[in-house]
Amino acid sequence: MRRQWDDFVPSINYLVARRCTPEWRLRPHAVSEYDITYVTKGNAEYGVNGNRYTLSPGDLLCLSKGAIKEARTWSDRLMRCFSVNYSRTHGAAPYFPEISHIGVNRDLINLFNELNFAWTERRDGYIVKTRGLLLLILHQLYELTATPDPSEEDYRVKKACRYIAEHYAEKLPVKKLAGLANLNAVYFGALFKRETGLTVQQYIARTRIRHAENMLKSGEYKVQKTAELCGYQDAFHFYKQFKTLTGFPPSRCIPKR
């Protein structure tokens, strides 16, 4: 099944790196399209459809078209935030909760700063660049809001997954991956399954087959060579695993000349 917003393409209507003054106010108005506000410093009180929210650093406010919004800040704790209003030119827009606390995330702030710079500079190609940066921001927001507690994501499993991504063609015994995480192999295997939903071997197989599929689609490699480059010594085993995971044989990926 295709993911919710794989085809989503955003178009920025306006972008503000807001540094509030004591006089700053947002008068009640209807939001156009999609609107996100990410607070990095200070506080502000927002009214949304009659509900009142006090936003603090690390809070994220996400509104859809038609929401009635108003806001004010306080002179002793002036708010700083990034505010982006965007529409969709294609695909289904990602859903975010109206209010989330995602924390003051330095990587996210860097992305917003880069987006703000590219948007205000408006050099050749800025539309493509700003859309790409906004997609990165939205994807990061999706990950931060989709997980109840992002800090619970186990860094040891992430480390192992990145190692698999770089060394998928090599022999990857569970014991070796567990050693990278300084864990017992049995405990690591259980932890990996809990975090990813796959056993270590299933995850390795999926990674290898995805690489194999891309290699075959490029038209640069035959099935036998692709199997070798993806860590398979037995072409029949490669064929069988490829078909099991994709539902079709490797030969279907090879472009017709």
N, C-alpha and C positions, 0 to 999 in steps of 0.2 A: 504494500500500500504506500502511495506517495505521501510524503510528510506534509504537514499542514500548510507550510508556506514556502515550499521549494521553488515555486514560480513567482514569488512575490518580488515586485520591483517598486521601490519607493521614489517619490519625487518631493523634494524639500520645498515647502512654501515659504517658511521663514525660519531663521535660526538666531537665537540670542544667547550670548554669554553674559548673563545679567548680573550687574553689581548694583544692588538697590541703594537708593538714597533715602533719607528719612521721610521724604514726601511721596515716595513711590506708592502707587495704588493701581490695582486693576479693577476698573469698573465692571459691573456685571455685564457679561456679553456671552453670546453663544459661540462655542468652539467650532471652528471649521475643520473638517477632516479629522485626522488623528493628532493628538497633542501630548507630548511627554515633557515633564519637568523633573530634573534631577538636582537636588539640593546638595551643595558641597560645603557651605558655611552658613552660620547664622540660622535665623528662624523666620517663618512667615505663616500667616493664617490664611488658608484658602477656603473659600466657600464653593461647594460644587452641588448644584441642584438642591440647595437648602441645607446640605450637611456641612459642618465646619470641621476642618482639619488643621492641626498645627504641625507644620513640616519642619523637620530638623535635618542636620547633615546626614546624608546617607539615605534619605527618603526619596521615593520615586512616585510621582503622580502621573497616571496615564488616563487620558480622556478620549472619548470618541465624539464624532460629529454630533452637534446639537446640545451637548452638555453646557449648562450655564455656569460660568466660572467667574469668580472675583477673588481678590487677594490684597493683603497688606503686610507690611513688615514692621519691625520696631527699631527705633533709633539706636538702642543699646545692643542690638544683635541683628544688624542688617544682613539680609539674606544675599548669598551668592548662589547662582544656579545656572544650569544650561536648560534652555527651553527650545524644543524643536517641534514645528508643526509640519506634518507631511501627509501626502495623499498617496494612493497606490495607483500605479499605471497598469499593473497586471498582477494577477494572483490574489490570494486571500491574505489579508494583513494578519500578523501575529496578535494573539490575545494576551493582554497583560492585566493583572488585577488593578483596580482603581488606585489603591494605595499599597505600597510595598516598602519595607525597609531592607535595602540591599547593602548598606554600609558605604563608607567612603572608600571607593575602590580606585586605587591609583591607575591601574591599567585603563579603566573606563574613563577616568578624567583625562588621561593622555589622548585617548581616542576622540573625546569631545573637543579637546583643544586643537587637535589636528584637523578635525572636521570644521571647526570655526575658522581656522586659518585658511583652509582651502576654499571655504565658502566666501570669505571676505576678499581674498586675493583674486579669485575668479580668473585664473590663468587658463590657457588653452587646455581643454580636456577636464575642466573642473567638475562638470556635470557627472561624468563617469566616476571621477575620484570621490566626490561627495556622496554619491549613491552607494559606492562601495564601502566607504567609511560608516555611513548610516546603517548599512546592512550588518557590518561587524558589531556596531553598538547594539542594534536590536537583537542580534543573536546572543550577545553577552547578557543583555537584560533578560532574554528568554531563559537562559541557563540559570541566572541568579534568582529569577522569580518562580521557575518551575520546580526547583528543589526546595523543600521546606527549610532546610538548613544547609547552605552551601559548604559550611566548614566540615560537615560530616563526610564529604566526598573524600575517600581514602587516597592520600597522596602516594602510598606505596603501590596501589594498583595502577594509578595513573602513570607512575614511573615505569612499571612493567609494560604497560600498553605502548608507551612511547618507545621502549626498547624493542618491542616486537615490531613496531612500525618501521624501525630502521634496520632490523636484522632478520626480517621475516624469511629470507632465503636460507638462513643458517639452521642448524639443529638447535632447538630451543627446549630442552628438558625442563620440566617444572622445577626441579631442584635448582637449576641455574637461575631462573627468574625469582624463585623464593630467596636465593642468596642475595640478589640485588636489593631485596626489600628487608634483608636480615630477619627472615622468618622461617619457621619450620615449613617444609614442603606441603604437609597435610593441611596445616592451618592456612597457609597462603592460598592453596587451591580452593578451600572453602570460602575464604575472604573474596577471592577473585570472582567466584560464582555469584556470591551475594551482591557484589558491586556491579557486575556486568551482565548478569543473567546467563552467562556462558561459562563452560569449563575452559581451562587454559587452552587445551587442544582445540576446542571448538572455535575459540577466538583466533588462534593462530591460523587455522584452516580458513576462516572467513577472510582474514587479512590477506592471506596468500591468493585466494581465489579472486578477490577484488582487484589485486594487482595484476593477476593473470588476465582477467577480463579486459582491463585497460590496455595491456600489452597486445592482446590479440586484436582489439579494435583499431589499434594504430596501423595494423597491416605490416608491421616490421618483423614479426616473429611467427614462426610456425608453431603448431601445438607442442611438438616434442621439445623444441628449444624453450618455449615459454614454461613448460613444466619444470625443466632443469633450472631455469633462472628464478623460479619461485620456490625452490627447495624440494621438488619432488624427484626422486630417483626412479620411481616406477610410473611410467606414462599411463598405464591402466588405472592405477590408484588416483592419479590426477584427474583423468577423464571421469571416473566414477564420482569423486568428491565435487568436481566442478558441476556436474549435472545435478547432484543432490542439492547443492546450495543455490544454484541459479534456476534450475528447472529446464535447462536446455544444454546441449553439448557444446564444447569449446569451439567446434568448427563454425557454429552459427555466428560467432563474433568476428570472424575473419571477413574483411570487406571483399565484395565481389569485384573483380577487375573487369 
